[in-house]
Amino acid sequence: MPTERPFLHDPDPGGTTPLGAVPPALFDLAVNRADAALRGLRPRHPETVLAAWHARTRFARRVPLAAVLIALSRKPSEQSEEGWHWAGGESGGWVPGRAPFP
């Protein structure tokens, strides 16, 4: 049986493991993918679903889950024909339209 772990870091239920600065494009991707996961699932307790998503998504574990939750809480409630996406890294915000990459 292989002794290699499939993850770069051990999953952290609290989502606080990242070391160093998170590149803005990676932060944007994590927020946008988390938002897409919630849109598809529409769970009663999004924090629980996102904690599981965060633990099993390799790139997302490099972004603190708490920061992703904060960004998601700032999503505008108003509807936009094009939808919304996060842009600008941790200090960014929600922008109308689709994200430039999935």
Secondary structure, DSSP 8 states (H G I E B T S, - for coil): -----SSSS---TTS----S---HHHHHHHHHHHHHHHHHH--S-HHHHHHHHHHH-TTGGGS-HHHHHHHHHTS-SS--TT-EEEESGGG-EEEES--S--
